[in-house]
Amino acid sequence: MPDLKKNYTKEEAAAFVKSLRQVSEFVRILSKDEIEGKHPLTADFKQSYCYRALKKDSACENCISKIVLENKSDSTKIEFINGQCYQFFARYIIVEGVECSIETAVKINEKVLVDSIGYKELVEKYSATYASMYTAPLTGVYNRAYYEKVEKNVNTPAGIAVIDIDDFKLCNDIYGHKAGDVALQTVTQIIRNNIRSNNKIIRIGGDEILLILDGIQEESFERKLERIRSQVRMARVKGYNKLQLSISIGAVVSMTETREVSVTKAD
């Protein structure tokens, strides 16, 4: 934000926002009341709470606009939103006597960093953090936190399947929890073997697995799920030869509904 001016009329603030939108992914002006969801400052801000503009369900853990208003200074942060990395900048300004934060963001990639080495180091660092937050250690697939944070409100066309391992509790009771762990690993590996790398496997419960296949047609989706079901039925669990697996699958093909609505239907 090269403009160091602090005091603006509403017209000047609108012009400043317009100029920033030419070079930024995202620009907005927030007052304290907007951050707290009390009322909008400008007519073009429709959401009750500022984080709704980012299609999030809750406030940011580290709200830089709140920090800016408290300290009357500038601030910046890096945040992942729907799998993309953004750098946010915020500056303290006053719009016709109202204390505000003007907040802007740019998507981080190799084009916006000074050198490719810095970009690689950043990606490696945050990829490790991202993996530790959103990966289930036992299976290596995404966890419930990933679904809640990243996928829940997405509404792009996709095949959505909820997969349960049949009699999973009984398996644990008879053979022990180690057998249950191996059974879960066996099923997730079979699923992984039958999907593309850009598809998503999410462990959303103990033995409940969510499968998201972007853009798949209904007939292809049905054939793929039947192949997974058949391979699980034929599989042998390493170290537990008497254990035979089976799964139950509920599925829908969604065009415009959110993942949350589709998962409820599939479940």
BELVEN-V523983 format. One record per residue. RES is the residue in three letters. D_FIRST is the distance of its C-alpha to the first C-alpha in whole Angstrom. Layout:
res=<RES:RES>
d_first=<D_FIRST:D_FIRST>
This chain:
res=<MET:PRO:ASP:LEU:LYS:LYS:ASN:TYR:THR:LYS:GLU:GLU:ALA:ALA:ALA:PHE:VAL:LYS:SER:LEU:ARG:GLN:VAL:SER:GLU:PHE:VAL:ARG:ILE:LEU:SER:LYS:ASP:GLU:ILE:GLU:GLY:LYS:HIS:PRO:LEU:THR:ALA:ASP:PHE:LYS:GLN:SER:TYR:CYS:TYR:ARG:ALA:LEU:LYS:LYS:ASP:SER:ALA:CYS:GLU:ASN:CYS:ILE:SER:LYS:ILE:VAL:LEU:GLU:ASN:LYS:SER:ASP:SER:THR:LYS:ILE:GLU:PHE:ILE:ASN:GLY:GLN:CYS:TYR:GLN:PHE:PHE:ALA:ARG:TYR:ILE:ILE:VAL:GLU:GLY:VAL:GLU:CYS:SER:ILE:GLU:THR:ALA:VAL:LYS:ILE:ASN:GLU:LYS:VAL:LEU:VAL:ASP:SER:ILE:GLY:TYR:LYS:GLU:LEU:VAL:GLU:LYS:TYR:SER:ALA:THR:TYR:ALA:SER:MET:TYR:THR:ALA:PRO:LEU:THR:GLY:VAL:TYR:ASN:ARG:ALA:TYR:TYR:GLU:LYS:VAL:GLU:LYS:ASN:VAL:ASN:THR:PRO:ALA:GLY:ILE:ALA:VAL:ILE:ASP:ILE:ASP:ASP:PHE:LYS:LEU:CYS:ASN:ASP:ILE:TYR:GLY:HIS:LYS:ALA:GLY:ASP:VAL:ALA:LEU:GLN:THR:VAL:THR:GLN:ILE:ILE:ARG:ASN:ASN:ILE:ARG:SER:ASN:ASN:LYS:ILE:ILE:ARG:ILE:GLY:GLY:ASP:GLU:ILE:LEU:LEU:ILE:LEU:ASP:GLY:ILE:GLN:GLU:GLU:SER:PHE:GLU:ARG:LYS:LEU:GLU:ARG:ILE:ARG:SER:GLN:VAL:ARG:MET:ALA:ARG:VAL:LYS:GLY:TYR:ASN:LYS:LEU:GLN:LEU:SER:ILE:SER:ILE:GLY:ALA:VAL:VAL:SER:MET:THR:GLU:THR:ARG:GLU:VAL:SER:VAL:THR:LYS:ALA:ASP>
d_first=<0:4:6:8:10:12:15:15:18:18:18:15:13:15:14:10:10:13:10:8:11:12:10:10:14:13:11:13:13:16:18:20:23:22:21:25:26:27:26:23:21:21:23:22:21:25:25:26:24:20:21:24:21:20:24:25:28:27:24:22:23:20:18:15:14:18:17:14:17:19:18:15:13:10:11:11:14:16:18:21:22:25:25:22:19:16:13:11:8:9:8:11:12:15:16:20:21:20:18:15:12:9:9:9:11:12:15:16:19:20:18:15:16:18:21:24:25:22:22:25:25:22:24:28:26:25:28:30:28:28:32:33:32:33:36:40:41:45:44:41:39:37:37:37:34:32:34:33:29:29:32:33:31:31:33:33:37:39:42:42:45:46:48:51:53:57:58:56:57:60:59:58:61:63:62:59:56:55:57:54:52:53:54:50:49:52:51:47:48:50:47:45:47:48:44:41:38:36:38:37:40:39:42:41:44:47:49:47:45:42:42:39:40:37:39:42:45:48:51:49:48:51:53:50:50:54:54:52:55:58:56:56:59:61:58:60:58:59:61:62:64:66:63:62:59:58:55:54:51:50:47:46:44:41:39:37:37:35:36:37:40:41:42:44:46:46:47>
